[in-house]
Amino acid sequence: MVVFQGKSRRKPTGGRRLHHHKKRKFLLGRESADTRIGERRLRKIRARGASRKLRLLMTDTANLVENPGEKGKPVRILTVKENPASRDFTRRNVITKGAIIDTEAGPARVTSRPGQDGLVNAVKIREDQG
């Protein structure tokens, strides 16, 4: 299904907005990936300019960085503790950027965009950070 990302045909007041062109291909979007916890599943999609994006549909691991400047190590994701994007995402265990996930090494905040990058990078939350 296609998602239209152009301007509405109506003004905020309810009046009609006069358009100078029809809908264009570059105004189309796609549905969100809604990355969940499970066995790793990827989907490759063609983006504008013939570049590629990796849609991460499901994953059970994250690249966790414990201290800034260190290399990340893969850890298993247990659950999504909190997702500021939506309370429904927390209930459904959907991983997005900014989500707080519970890992084997402790809680972590997701810093990557799984639906765009195809992987989950996270930074460990220290106890003094809250």
Secondary structure, 3 states (H helix, E strand, C coil): CCEECCCCCECCCCCECCCCCCCCHHHEECCCCCEEECCCEEEEEECHHHCEEEEEEEECEEEEECCCCCCCEEEEEEEEEECCCCHHHHHHCEECCCCEEEECCEEEEECCCHHHHCCCEEEECCHHHC
